[in-house]
Amino acid sequence: MDLNKLNKKLIQSCANCLSQDQEFSAPEIMTYIMGWLDVYLSHFYVTIYWDAAVIALKRTFPGINPQW
């Protein structure tokens, strides 16, 4: 048996064991069937690089002395 098929069968077996007692709602099932994302975000997040933020603060407020 192909190693990928064996791994897939193992993962499916684990998922079936874990979810056999869980009930799914109609919206959860529709989301899965339609292939929609199951995460709803009201905001977009961006990475903030701390060093760049500190440099910008020091430029804007030269008298600042952060105690980090």
C-alpha positions in Angstrom: 0.0 0.0 0.0 1.2 3.5 -0.9 2.6 5.4 2.1 0.5 8.5 1.4 -2.7 6.3 1.3 -1.7 4.7 4.5 -1.1 8.0 6.2 -4.5 9.3 4.9 -6.2 6.3 6.3 -4.6 6.7 9.7 -5.6 10.4 9.9 -9.1 9.6 8.8 -9.3 6.9 11.4 -8.1 9.3 14.1 -10.5 12.0 13.0 -13.4 9.5 13.0 -12.5 8.4 16.6 -12.3 12.0 17.8 -15.5 13.2 16.2 -17.8 10.2 16.6 -19.5 11.8 19.7 -19.6 15.3 18.3 -22.8 16.7 16.8 -22.6 19.1 13.9 -24.9 22.0 13.2 -26.5 22.6 9.8 -24.3 25.8 9.3 -21.1 23.7 10.1 -22.1 21.1 7.6 -23.0 23.6 4.8 -19.7 25.4 5.4 -17.8 22.2 5.0 -19.8 21.1 1.9 -19.4 24.4 0.2 -15.7 24.6 1.0 -16.1 28.0 2.8 -13.7 29.1 5.5 -14.8 28.4 9.0 -13.1 31.4 10.5 -15.0 34.7 10.6 -12.8 37.8 11.1 -14.1 41.3 11.5 -10.6 42.8 11.2 -7.5 42.4 9.1 -4.3 41.8 11.1 -0.8 42.9 10.2 2.6 42.1 11.7 4.1 44.8 13.7 7.9 44.7 13.9 8.8 46.0 17.4 12.2 47.4 16.4 10.6 49.5 13.6 8.0 50.7 16.1 10.6 51.8 18.6 12.6 53.6 16.0 9.5 55.4 14.8 8.7 56.5 18.3 12.2 57.7 19.0 12.1 59.7 15.8 8.7 61.2 16.6 9.5 61.8 20.3 13.3 62.3 20.6 13.0 62.9 24.4 11.5 59.5 25.1 13.5 57.1 27.2 11.8 53.7 27.0 12.5 51.4 30.0 11.9 48.1 28.1 
